[in-house]
Amino acid sequence: MAISAYVFIESTPGNSSQVAQSLARLPGVQMAHSVTGSYDVIALVEAEDVTALGQFITRQIHRLPGVLKTTTNVVVG
């Protein structure tokens, strides 16, 4: 069963737009926006299951230039 999650990303200063653009090109990313507030980028991601989501975050998102830290919230409804 597929799941969706919001991924909140802290990026290096001045790189939020670049991070959002890079994220938007990854398969499984439904949207990615540079935002103001506690986080620099918010993305909506879909994956097959929780395991695939974790692998996607660690193998794809964390390896993007400018990404410092992520917080993930899985959609429950």
Backbone hydrogen bonds, N-H to C=O, Kabsch-Sander energy under -0.5 kcal/mol:
donor,donor_aa,acceptor,acceptor_aa,energy
3,I,47,A,-2.9
5,A,45,V,-2.3
6,Y,73,N,-2.9
7,V,5,A,-0.5
7,V,43,A,-3.0
8,F,6,Y,-0.6
8,F,71,T,-3.4
9,I,7,V,-0.5
9,I,41,V,-3.1
10,E,69,K,-2.9
12,T,66,G,-2.2
15,N,12,T,-2.0
19,V,15,N,-2.5
20,A,16,S,-2.5
21,Q,17,S,-2.3
22,S,18,Q,-2.4
23,L,19,V,-2.7
24,A,20,A,-2.3
25,R,21,Q,-0.8
25,R,22,S,-0.6
26,L,23,L,-1.9
29,V,26,L,-1.7
30,Q,28,G,-0.7
30,Q,44,L,-3.0
31,M,44,L,-1.2
33,H,42,I,-2.7
35,V,40,D,-2.4
40,D,9,I,-2.5
41,V,9,I,-1.8
42,I,33,H,-2.4
43,A,7,V,-2.2
44,L,31,M,-2.3
45,V,5,A,-3.0
45,V,43,A,-0.5
46,E,28,G,-2.8
47,A,3,I,-2.3
53,L,49,D,-2.3
54,G,50,V,-2.5
55,Q,51,T,-2.3
56,F,52,A,-2.4
57,I,53,L,-2.4
58,T,54,G,-2.4
59,R,55,Q,-2.9
60,Q,56,F,-2.1
61,I,56,F,-1.6
62,H,57,I,-2.8
64,L,61,I,-1.7
67,V,64,L,-1.8
68,L,10,E,-3.0
69,K,10,E,-1.6
71,T,8,F,-2.2
73,N,6,Y,-2.8
75,V,4,S,-2.8
